[in-house]
Amino acid sequence: MKGTLCTVISKQQANPLGHIRLSQDEVAEVAVGDKVNIELNKYPTHSYGVLPGKIASISFVPYNKSYAVEVAFPEGLTTTNHKEIKYEIDLSGKAEIITSSRSILSRIFAPIYELFKEK
């Protein structure tokens, strides 16, 4: 899924999170753990590469007809070209979500599985 707007936010500087809004049709195609590549607006992809992440959580309830998706950055704000990105308030870009080939049932039950896994 390409072209989704992503904003990098931060609860703590050490653990930044990305925030994506997806429509009902789009959210049905993604699951927790899917890879995300973000092309940052202020950083040219040919020089910096993309910012890799993974879907950390997906909201169960829509807000204004879209679902909130949080993206975690296991490598911090380090791009695929090994360049460190300084956290900025208006850090944003286009997110490409790499969905794996899963059955529809596994996509439906993935969020429920994650709930039980956390307990």
C-alpha positions in Angstrom: 0.0 0.0 0.0 1.8 3.1 -1.2 1.3 6.8 -0.6 -0.2 6.9 2.8 0.7 10.1 4.8 2.8 9.4 7.9 3.7 11.8 10.7 6.5 10.9 13.2 5.5 11.7 16.7 7.2 10.9 20.0 6.0 10.0 23.4 9.7 9.8 24.4 12.7 10.9 22.4 14.2 7.4 22.7 11.1 5.7 21.3 9.6 7.7 18.4 6.4 6.5 16.9 4.9 7.1 13.5 1.2 7.9 13.1 -0.8 6.9 10.0 -4.5 7.2 9.2 -6.0 4.5 7.0 -9.5 4.1 5.6 -11.6 1.0 6.4 -10.6 -0.7 3.1 -6.9 0.0 3.7 -6.9 -1.1 7.3 -8.4 -4.4 6.3 -5.2 -5.2 4.4 -2.6 -4.5 7.1 -1.7 -6.3 10.4 0.5 -5.7 13.4 4.1 -6.5 12.4 3.8 -5.5 8.8 6.9 -3.6 7.5 6.6 0.1 6.7 9.0 2.2 4.6 8.6 6.0 5.0 10.0 8.4 2.4 10.5 11.6 4.5 9.5 14.9 2.9 12.5 16.9 4.1 15.1 14.1 3.2 15.6 13.1 -0.4 15.2 9.3 -0.8 18.2 9.0 -3.2 20.5 10.4 -0.5 19.0 9.3 2.8 17.0 6.2 1.8 13.8 5.4 3.6 13.0 5.2 7.3 12.1 1.6 8.1 9.5 0.6 10.7 6.8 -1.9 11.6 3.2 -1.6 12.5 3.0 -1.6 16.3 -0.8 -1.1 16.7 -4.0 -0.6 14.9 -7.1 1.1 16.4 -10.3 -0.9 16.6 -12.6 2.1 16.3 -12.6 4.6 13.5 -12.4 8.3 14.1 -13.7 10.6 11.3 -13.9 7.5 9.0 -10.3 6.5 9.4 -8.3 4.2 11.7 -5.2 5.2 13.6 -2.1 3.0 13.0 1.1 3.4 15.0 4.5 2.6 13.5 7.4 1.7 15.7 11.0 2.3 14.6 13.1 -0.6 16.0 16.3 1.0 14.6 15.4 4.4 15.9 15.3 7.2 13.3 18.1 5.6 11.2 17.4 5.3 7.5 18.2 2.4 5.1 21.3 4.4 4.1 22.5 4.4 7.7 21.9 8.1 8.2 20.5 9.3 11.6 17.5 11.6 11.3 17.1 14.3 13.9 13.6 14.3 15.5 11.6 17.3 14.5 8.0 18.3 15.4 6.9 18.4 11.7 8.7 15.2 10.5 6.4 13.6 8.0 6.4 11.7 4.7 4.7 9.0 2.6 4.5 5.5 4.0 4.5 2.3 2.0 3.1 -0.6 4.0 4.5 -4.0 2.9 1.7 -6.5 3.5 2.7 -10.1 3.6 0.7 -12.7 1.8 -1.7 -13.9 4.5 -5.2 -15.3 4.3 -8.1 -13.1 5.0 -8.8 -15.0 8.3 -5.3 -14.4 9.6 -5.7 -10.7 8.8 -9.0 -10.6 10.7 -7.7 -12.4 13.8 -4.3 -10.7 14.0 -5.5 -7.8 16.2 -7.3 -10.2 18.5 -4.3 -12.4 18.7 -2.2 -9.4 19.7 -4.6 -8.5 22.5 -4.3 -12.0 24.1 -0.5 -12.1 23.5 -0.1 -8.9 25.6 -1.9 -10.4 28.6 
